[in-house]
């Protein structure tokens, strides 16, 4: 449970609110999370919560901003530390898996926002995150082709879609099975299968 001290600077209070929402999302349907539940998790009144966020929508915006910033930063660090495009793809895959294992409420939040029937800023933020993610994958896949690591005839768009879909599949299975540990247990073997489908064939 995320419990925040009663008196925190504004920035720390906002960060604690984001943490509380993500924790709650790991336990229940994100669309059912109320500001009353968030305030209760933090040991605050709703009035105190609204001094930092004017609405639930503003809270969701802060959550999506945090997720996007943290995930893309970790992915970029993994890419820069990798010795080759193929190694970078694996590093991105495992980094994403580790991020989900650390914050199981995050994929629930992303799925929930994408399923919202009406357009909203948090939904657009999730779409932008996915666009930036795919751009990084495209660059890595194209670099892998240019350096001879990946099949020259590889459909880069399809390979990027499969990369993201593979992670989403692992996430869904871990959610359905009720075991976050499963996603880390299965990740390496699953990526090995993906890898065999994109590498340059031996002549």
C-alpha angles and dihedrals in degrees: 000000000000110000120175126200114254096247118048134147113263095255092050091047091053091049090049089051091054090050091050093051093049091048091051091048089058089059104040146011105297092221089062094055110114131196087244090058091047092050091047092051089053095044092244138120118250088246091059090048092051091054086072100032123033093207146359088260089060090052091052090050090054091049093051091046090052093047093048094047096046097043097046092045092053091046092050091050090051091050094049092049094051120097096218142013093258092049088048091054090054091046091052091049094051093042091054091048091050091049091054092047090052094045109028091169092065100075089045089055093048094048091047093053094047090052094054108117095215128062115255138165094250089052091050089049090056090049090050090050090053091048092052090046092052091047089058091048092050091052092049094046092048091047089051090054092047091051094047096246095112132048110278090221094051115135098234095196093051091046091053091048091050091048092055093039091052091055091046090052092053090048093050092049092050090050093048091046093047092230122115090182089065093070092059092041093056101034101088095049092046093050090050089061091048090049093055090056096056107034123103111271116245112249 
